[in-house]
Amino acid sequence: MKTLYLLRHAKSSWKYEELSDHDRPLNKRGRTDAPLIGQELLEREIKLDLVVSSSAVRAITTATLVAKELNFAPDKIGVQEELYLISSEDLLIFVQSLPDEYNHVMVVGHNPAFTELANQLSPDKSIANIPTAGIVGLSFDCSYWGQISKDNAKLLFFDFPKNYR
């Protein structure tokens, strides 16, 4: 059994016009929403073996804030440049290439790839948009990441901060 959590980064700030898109930080709401989602995942008793984040500042910060709530050491978060601006096709290849020793993995990154991949893999429903700090949990009845597909998937949940505000 493999479990994948696709977490979109929390709300970012557009306040600093001199910063590149890659370097934008979280805004106040983002800094509140990320720990909130982490707390909700803790209540669900989510345990993670691996957390991998896009190299964008807003994604790394989101991953760090959520990981802290889940008692996952932030210094163990993997940062992957390729997750920034990745297509859903390449995101699927990335996930299918994860080391099989990890069973419960959270990937933190960006739309549209995250919403597209969630819909590609989820057998149960169509997700119009994963909002900022939104998360989709999927489990797969298989032993290897390379085997994950809609055919062996189950949608565990689709959640986002607005549900708790």
MARBA-3410 file (N, C-alpha, C, O; in Angstrom, 1 decimal):
165
0.8,-1.2,0.0,0.0,0.0,0.0,0.9,1.2,0.0,1.8,1.4,0.8 ~ 0.6,2.2,-0.9,1.3,3.4,-1.0,0.3,4.5,-0.7,-0.9,4.4,-1.2 ~ 0.7,5.6,0.0,-0.2,6.7,0.2,0.5,8.0,-0.2,1.7,8.3,0.2 ~ -0.2,8.8,-1.0,0.3,10.0,-1.5,-0.5,11.2,-1.1,-1.7,11.2,-1.2 ~ 0.1,12.2,-0.6,-0.5,13.5,-0.2,0.0,14.6,-1.1,1.2,14.9,-1.1
-0.9,15.2,-1.9,-0.5,16.3,-2.8,-0.9,17.6,-2.1,-2.1,17.8,-2.0 ~ 0.0,18.4,-1.7,-0.3,19.6,-0.9,0.2,20.8,-1.8,1.3,21.0,-2.1 ~ -0.8,21.6,-2.1,-0.5,22.9,-2.8,0.0,23.9,-1.8,-0.5,23.9,-0.6 ~ 1.0,24.7,-2.1,1.6,25.7,-1.2,0.5,26.6,-0.7,-0.5,26.8,-1.4 ~ 0.7,27.2,0.5,-0.2,28.1,1.0,-0.1,29.5,0.3,0.7,29.6,-0.6
-1.0,30.4,0.6,-1.2,31.7,0.0,0.1,32.5,0.0,0.7,32.7,1.1 ~ 0.5,32.9,-1.1,1.8,33.7,-1.2,1.5,35.2,-1.3,0.4,35.6,-1.6 ~ 2.6,35.9,-1.0,2.5,37.4,-1.0,3.0,37.9,-2.4,3.9,37.4,-3.0 ~ 2.3,38.9,-2.8,2.6,39.7,-4.0,3.2,41.1,-3.6,3.3,41.9,-4.5 ~ 3.4,41.2,-2.4,3.8,42.5,-1.8,5.2,43.0,-2.3,5.4,44.2,-2.5
6.1,42.1,-2.6,7.5,42.5,-3.0,7.6,42.3,-4.5,8.0,41.2,-4.9 ~ 7.4,43.3,-5.2,7.4,43.3,-6.7,8.8,43.0,-7.2,8.9,42.5,-8.4 ~ 9.8,43.3,-6.5,11.2,43.0,-6.9,11.5,41.5,-6.9,12.5,41.1,-7.5 ~ 10.8,40.7,-6.2,11.1,39.3,-6.1,10.6,38.5,-7.3,9.5,38.9,-7.9 ~ 11.3,37.5,-7.7,10.8,36.6,-8.7,9.7,35.8,-8.2,9.5,35.6,-7.0
8.9,35.2,-9.1,7.9,34.3,-8.7,8.4,33.2,-7.8,7.8,32.8,-6.8 ~ 9.5,32.6,-8.1,10.2,31.6,-7.3,10.5,32.0,-5.9,10.4,31.1,-5.0 ~ 10.7,33.2,-5.7,11.2,33.7,-4.4,10.1,34.4,-3.5,10.4,34.9,-2.4 ~ 8.8,34.3,-4.0,7.8,35.0,-3.2,7.5,34.2,-1.9,7.4,33.0,-1.9 ~ 7.4,34.9,-0.8,7.1,34.3,0.5,5.6,34.1,0.7,4.8,34.5,-0.1
5.3,33.4,1.8,3.9,33.3,2.2,3.4,34.6,2.7,4.2,35.4,3.3 ~ 2.1,34.9,2.5,1.5,36.1,3.2,1.0,35.7,4.5,1.1,34.6,5.0 ~ 0.3,36.6,5.2,-0.2,36.3,6.6,-1.1,35.2,6.6,-1.0,34.3,7.4 ~ -2.1,35.1,5.7,-3.0,34.0,5.6,-2.3,32.7,5.3,-2.7,31.7,5.9 ~ -1.3,32.7,4.5,-0.6,31.5,4.2,0.2,31.0,5.4,0.2,29.8,5.6
0.7,31.9,6.2,1.4,31.5,7.4,0.5,31.0,8.5,0.9,30.3,9.4 ~ -0.8,31.3,8.4,-1.8,30.8,9.3,-2.4,29.5,8.8,-2.6,28.5,9.5 ~ -2.6,29.4,7.5,-3.3,28.2,6.9,-2.4,27.0,6.8,-2.9,25.9,7.1 ~ -1.1,27.1,6.6,-0.2,26.0,6.5,-0.2,25.2,7.9,-0.4,24.0,7.8 ~ 0.0,25.8,9.0,-0.1,25.1,10.3,-1.5,24.5,10.5,-1.6,23.4,11.1
-2.5,25.2,10.1,-3.9,24.8,10.3,-4.1,23.4,9.6,-4.6,22.5,10.2 ~ -3.6,23.3,8.3,-3.7,22.1,7.6,-2.9,21.0,8.3,-3.3,19.8,8.4 ~ -1.7,21.4,8.8,-0.9,20.4,9.5,-1.6,19.9,10.7,-1.5,18.7,11.0 ~ -2.3,20.8,11.5,-3.0,20.3,12.6,-4.1,19.4,12.3,-4.4,18.4,12.9 ~ -4.8,19.6,11.1,-5.9,18.8,10.7,-5.3,17.4,10.3,-6.0,16.4,10.5
-4.2,17.4,9.6,-3.6,16.1,9.3,-3.1,15.3,10.5,-3.2,14.1,10.5 ~ -2.7,16.1,11.5,-2.3,15.4,12.8,-3.5,14.8,13.4,-3.4,13.6,14.0 ~ -4.7,15.4,13.4,-5.9,14.9,13.9,-6.3,13.6,13.2,-6.9,12.7,13.7 ~ -6.0,13.6,11.9,-6.3,12.4,11.1,-5.2,11.3,11.3,-5.3,10.2,10.8 ~ -4.2,11.6,12.2,-3.2,10.6,12.5,-2.3,10.3,11.3,-1.9,9.1,11.1
-2.1,11.3,10.4,-1.2,11.1,9.3,0.2,10.9,9.7,0.7,11.8,10.5 ~ 0.9,9.9,9.2,2.3,9.7,9.5,3.0,9.7,8.1,2.5,9.2,7.1 ~ 4.1,10.4,8.1,4.9,10.6,6.8,6.2,9.9,6.9,6.9,10.0,7.9 ~ 6.6,9.3,5.8,8.0,8.7,5.7,8.9,9.7,4.9,10.1,9.7,5.1 ~ 8.2,10.5,4.1,9.0,11.4,3.2,8.2,12.6,2.9,7.0,12.5,2.6
8.8,13.8,2.9,8.2,15.0,2.4,9.2,15.6,1.4,10.4,15.8,1.6 ~ 8.6,15.9,0.2,9.4,16.5,-0.9,8.7,17.8,-1.3,7.5,17.8,-1.5 ~ 9.5,18.8,-1.5,8.9,20.1,-1.8,9.6,20.7,-3.1,10.7,20.5,-3.4 ~ 8.8,21.5,-3.8,9.3,22.4,-4.8,10.3,23.3,-4.2,10.3,23.5,-3.0 ~ 11.2,23.8,-5.0,12.3,24.7,-4.5,11.8,26.1,-4.3,12.5,27.0,-3.7
10.5,26.4,-4.7,10.0,27.8,-4.5,9.9,28.1,-3.0,9.5,27.2,-2.2 ~ 10.2,29.3,-2.6,10.1,29.7,-1.2,8.8,29.4,-0.5,8.7,28.9,0.6 ~ 7.7,29.7,-1.2,6.4,29.5,-0.7,6.1,28.0,-0.4,5.4,27.7,0.5 ~ 6.6,27.2,-1.3,6.4,25.7,-1.1,7.2,25.2,0.0,6.7,24.4,0.9 ~ 8.5,25.6,0.1,9.4,25.1,1.2,8.8,25.6,2.5,8.8,24.8,3.5
8.4,26.8,2.6,7.8,27.3,3.9,6.5,26.6,4.2,6.4,26.2,5.4 ~ 5.7,26.3,3.3,4.5,25.5,3.5,4.8,24.1,4.1,4.3,23.7,5.1 ~ 5.8,23.5,3.4,6.2,22.1,3.8,6.7,22.2,5.2,6.5,21.3,6.0 ~ 7.5,23.2,5.5,8.1,23.3,6.8,7.1,23.5,7.9,7.1,22.8,9.0 ~ 6.1,24.3,7.7,5.1,24.6,8.7,4.2,23.4,8.9,3.8,23.1,10.0
3.8,22.7,7.8,3.0,21.5,8.0,3.8,20.4,8.6,3.3,19.7,9.5 ~ 5.0,20.2,8.2,5.9,19.1,8.8,6.0,19.3,10.3,6.0,18.3,11.1 ~ 6.2,20.5,10.8,6.4,20.8,12.2,5.1,20.3,13.0,5.3,19.7,14.0 ~ 3.9,20.6,12.4,2.7,20.1,13.1,2.6,18.6,13.1,2.0,18.1,14.0 ~ 3.2,17.9,12.2,3.2,16.5,12.1,4.4,15.8,12.8,4.6,14.6,12.7
5.2,16.6,13.5,6.4,16.1,14.1,7.3,15.4,13.1,8.0,14.5,13.5 ~ 7.4,15.9,11.9,8.3,15.5,10.9,9.4,16.5,10.9,9.1,17.7,10.7 ~ 10.6,16.1,11.1,11.8,17.0,11.1,11.9,17.9,9.9,12.1,17.3,8.8 ~ 11.7,19.2,10.0,11.8,20.0,8.8,13.2,19.9,8.0,13.2,20.1,6.8 ~ 14.2,19.6,8.7,15.5,19.4,8.0,15.6,18.1,7.2,16.6,17.9,6.5
14.6,17.3,7.3,14.5,16.1,6.5,13.7,16.3,5.2,13.5,15.3,4.4 ~ 13.1,17.5,5.0,12.3,17.7,3.8,13.3,17.8,2.6,14.3,18.5,2.6 ~ 12.9,17.0,1.6,13.7,17.0,0.4,13.2,18.2,-0.5,12.0,18.4,-0.7 ~ 14.1,18.9,-1.1,13.8,20.0,-2.0,14.2,19.6,-3.4,15.3,19.2,-3.7 ~ 13.2,19.7,-4.3,13.5,19.3,-5.7,13.1,20.4,-6.7,12.0,20.9,-6.8
14.2,21.0,-7.3,14.0,22.0,-8.3,13.0,21.7,-9.3,12.2,22.5,-9.8 ~ 13.0,20.4,-9.8,12.1,20.0,-10.9,10.6,20.1,-10.5,9.8,20.1,-11.5 ~ 10.2,20.2,-9.3,8.8,20.3,-8.9,8.3,21.7,-9.1,7.1,21.9,-9.2 ~ 9.2,22.7,-9.3,8.7,24.1,-9.6,8.4,24.1,-11.1,9.2,23.8,-12.0 ~ 7.2,24.5,-11.4,6.7,24.6,-12.8,6.6,23.3,-13.5,6.7,23.2,-14.8
6.4,22.2,-12.8,6.4,20.9,-13.4,5.0,20.6,-14.1,4.0,21.2,-13.6 ~ 4.9,19.9,-15.1,3.7,19.5,-15.7,3.1,18.3,-14.9,3.8,17.6,-14.2 ~ 1.8,18.1,-15.1,1.2,16.9,-14.4,1.8,15.6,-14.9,1.9,14.6,-14.1 ~ 2.1,15.5,-16.2,2.7,14.3,-16.7,4.1,14.0,-16.1,4.3,12.9,-15.7 ~ 4.9,15.1,-15.9,6.2,14.9,-15.3,6.0,14.7,-13.8,6.9,14.0,-13.2
5.0,15.3,-13.2,4.8,15.0,-11.8,4.4,13.6,-11.5,4.9,13.0,-10.5 ~ 3.6,13.0,-12.4,3.3,11.6,-12.3,4.6,10.7,-12.4,4.8,9.8,-11.6 ~ 5.4,11.0,-13.3,6.7,10.3,-13.5,7.5,10.5,-12.2,8.1,9.5,-11.8 ~ 7.6,11.7,-11.7,8.3,11.9,-10.4,7.8,11.0,-9.3,8.6,10.4,-8.6 ~ 6.5,11.0,-9.1,5.9,10.2,-8.0,6.1,8.7,-8.3,6.5,8.0,-7.4
6.0,8.3,-9.5,6.2,6.9,-9.8,7.7,6.5,-9.7,8.0,5.3,-9.7 ~ 8.5,7.5,-9.6,10.0,7.2,-9.4,10.4,7.3,-8.0,11.6,7.1,-7.7 ~ 9.5,7.6,-7.1,9.9,7.7,-5.7,10.5,6.3,-5.2,10.1,5.3,-5.7 ~ 11.4,6.4,-4.2,11.9,5.2,-3.7,10.8,4.3,-3.0,10.1,4.8,-2.2 ~ 10.8,3.0,-3.3,9.7,2.2,-2.8,9.8,1.9,-1.3,8.9,1.4,-0.7
10.9,2.3,-0.7,11.1,2.1,0.7,10.1,3.0,1.5,9.8,2.8,2.7 ~ 9.7,4.1,0.9,8.8,5.1,1.5,7.3,4.7,1.1,7.0,4.6,-0.1 ~ 6.4,4.6,2.1,5.0,4.3,1.8,4.1,5.4,2.0,3.0,5.4,1.3 ~ 4.4,6.4,2.7,3.6,7.6,3.0,4.3,8.9,2.7,5.2,9.3,3.4 ~ 4.0,9.4,1.5,4.8,10.5,1.0,3.9,11.8,0.7,2.8,11.7,0.2
4.4,12.9,1.2,3.8,14.2,0.9,4.7,15.0,-0.1,5.9,15.1,0.1 ~ 4.0,15.4,-1.2,4.7,16.2,-2.2,4.1,17.6,-2.1,2.8,17.7,-2.2 ~ 4.9,18.7,-2.0,4.4,20.0,-1.9,4.8,20.8,-3.1,6.0,20.9,-3.5 ~ 3.8,21.5,-3.8,4.1,22.2,-5.0,3.0,23.1,-5.4,2.3,23.8,-4.7 ~ 2.7,23.0,-6.7,2.0,24.1,-7.4,0.9,23.6,-8.3,0.9,22.4,-8.8
-0.1,24.4,-8.6,-1.1,24.2,-9.6,-0.5,24.8,-10.9,0.4,25.6,-10.8 ~ -1.0,24.3,-12.0,-2.1,23.4,-12.2,-1.8,21.9,-12.1,-2.7,21.1,-12.1 ~ -0.5,21.6,-12.1,-0.1,20.2,-12.1,-0.7,19.4,-10.9,-1.1,18.2,-11.1 ~ -0.8,20.0,-9.7,-1.3,19.2,-8.6,-2.8,18.9,-8.8,-3.2,17.7,-8.5 ~ -3.6,19.8,-9.2,-5.0,19.5,-9.5,-5.2,18.5,-10.6,-6.0,17.6,-10.5
-4.4,18.7,-11.7,-4.5,17.8,-12.8,-4.1,16.4,-12.4,-4.8,15.4,-12.8 ~ -3.0,16.2,-11.6,-2.6,14.9,-11.2,-3.6,14.3,-10.3,-3.9,13.1,-10.4 ~ -4.2,15.1,-9.4,-5.2,14.5,-8.4,-6.4,14.0,-9.2,-6.9,12.9,-8.9 ~ -6.8,14.7,-10.2,-7.9,14.2,-11.0,-7.5,13.0,-11.9,-8.4,12.1,-12.1 ~ -6.3,13.0,-12.4,-5.9,11.9,-13.2,-5.8,10.6,-12.3,-6.1,9.5,-12.9
-5.5,10.7,-11.0,-5.3,9.5,-10.2,-6.6,9.1,-9.4,-6.8,8.0,-9.0 ~ -7.4,10.1,-9.1,-8.6,9.9,-8.2,-9.7,9.2,-9.0,-10.1,9.7,-10.0 ~ -10.2,8.1,-8.5,-11.3,7.4,-9.2,-12.7,7.9,-8.8,-13.7,7.6,-9.4 ~ -12.7,8.7,-7.7,-14.0,9.0,-7.1,-14.7,10.3,-7.6,-15.9,10.4,-7.7 ~ -13.9,11.4,-7.7,-14.5,12.6,-8.0,-13.6,13.6,-8.8,-12.4,13.4,-8.8
-14.2,14.6,-9.3,-13.4,15.6,-10.0,-13.2,16.7,-9.1,-14.1,17.3,-8.5 ~ -12.0,17.2,-9.0,-11.6,18.3,-8.2,-11.3,19.5,-9.1,-10.4,19.5,-9.9 ~ -12.2,20.5,-9.0,-12.1,21.6,-9.9,-10.8,22.4,-9.7,-10.1,22.8,-10.7 ~ -10.3,22.5,-8.5,-9.1,23.3,-8.2,-8.7,23.0,-6.7,-9.5,23.0,-5.8 ~ -7.5,22.6,-6.6,-6.9,22.5,-5.2,-6.5,23.9,-4.8,-5.6,24.5,-5.4
-7.2,24.5,-3.8,-6.9,25.9,-3.4,-5.6,25.9,-2.7,-5.0,24.9,-2.3 ~ -5.1,27.1,-2.4,-3.8,27.3,-1.6,-4.0,26.6,-0.3,-5.0,26.7,0.3 ~ -3.0,25.9,0.1,-2.9,25.0,1.3,-3.9,23.9,1.3,-4.2,23.3,2.3 ~ -4.4,23.6,0.1,-5.3,22.5,-0.1,-4.5,21.2,-0.2,-3.4,21.2,-0.7 ~ -5.1,20.1,0.2,-4.4,18.8,0.1,-5.3,17.7,-0.3,-6.5,17.6,0.1
-4.8,16.8,-1.1,-5.5,15.6,-1.6,-4.7,14.4,-1.1,-3.5,14.3,-1.3 ~ -5.4,13.5,-0.4,-4.8,12.2,0.0,-5.4,11.1,-0.8,-6.6,10.9,-1.0 ~ -4.4,10.3,-1.3,-4.8,9.1,-2.2,-4.0,7.9,-1.7,-2.8,8.0,-1.3 ~ -4.7,6.8,-1.6,-4.0,5.5,-1.3,-4.0,4.6,-2.5,-5.0,4.7,-3.4 ~ -3.1,3.8,-2.7,-2.9,2.9,-3.8,-2.7,1.5,-3.4,-1.8,1.2,-2.5
-3.5,0.6,-3.9,-3.3,-0.8,-3.5,-2.2,-1.5,-4.4,-2.5,-2.2,-5.4 ~ -1.0,-1.2,-4.0,0.2,-1.7,-4.8,1.4,-1.6,-3.8,1.3,-1.0,-2.8 ~ 2.5,-2.2,-4.3,3.7,-2.3,-3.5,4.8,-1.3,-4.0,5.7,-1.0,-3.2 ~ 4.6,-0.9,-5.2,5.6,0.0,-5.8,5.0,1.2,-6.4,3.9,1.2,-6.9 ~ 5.8,2.4,-6.2,5.3,3.6,-6.7,5.1,3.6,-8.2,4.2,4.2,-8.7
5.8,2.8,-8.9,5.7,2.7,-10.4,4.4,2.1,-10.8,4.0,2.1,-12.0 ~ 3.7,1.5,-9.8,2.4,0.8,-10.1,1.2,1.7,-9.9,0.0,1.3,-10.2 ~ 1.3,2.9,-9.3,0.2,3.7,-9.0,-0.6,4.1,-10.2,0.0,4.4,-11.2 ~ -1.9,4.1,-10.1,-2.8,4.5,-11.2,-4.2,4.7,-10.6,-4.5,4.4,-9.5 ~ -5.1,5.2,-11.5,-6.5,5.4,-11.1,-7.1,4.0,-10.8,-8.0,4.0,-10.0
-6.6,3.0,-11.4,-7.2,1.7,-11.3,-7.0,1.1,-9.9,-7.8,0.2,-9.5 ~ -5.9,1.5,-9.2,-5.7,0.9,-7.9,-5.7,2.0,-6.8,-5.2,1.8,-5.7 ~ -6.4,3.1,-7.1,-6.4,4.3,-6.2,-7.7,4.4,-5.4,-8.8,3.9,-5.9 ~ -7.6,5.0,-4.3,-8.8,5.4,-3.5,-8.5,6.8,-3.0,-7.5,7.1,-2.5 ~ -9.5,7.7,-3.2,-9.5,9.0,-2.7,-9.7,9.0,-1.2,-10.8,8.6,-0.8
-8.8,9.4,-0.4,-8.9,9.4,1.1,-9.6,10.6,1.5,-10.5,10.6,2.4 ~ -9.2,11.8,1.0,-9.8,13.1,1.3,-9.3,14.2,0.4,-8.3,14.0,-0.2 ~ -10.1,15.2,0.4,-9.7,16.5,-0.3,-10.1,17.5,0.7,-11.2,17.7,1.1 ~ -9.1,18.3,1.2,-9.3,19.2,2.3,-8.6,20.5,2.0,-7.6,20.6,1.3 ~ -9.1,21.6,2.7,-8.4,22.9,2.5,-8.9,23.8,3.7,-9.9,23.5,4.3
-8.1,24.8,4.0,-8.3,25.7,5.2,-9.7,26.3,5.3,-10.2,26.5,6.4 ~ -10.3,26.7,4.2,-11.6,27.3,4.3,-12.6,26.5,5.0,-13.6,27.0,5.6 ~ -12.4,25.2,5.0,-13.3,24.3,5.8,-13.2,24.5,7.3,-14.1,24.0,8.0 ~ -12.2,25.2,7.7,-12.0,25.3,9.2,-12.0,26.8,9.6,-11.8,27.1,10.8 ~ -12.2,27.7,8.7,-12.2,29.1,9.1,-13.6,29.5,9.5,-13.8,30.7,9.8
END
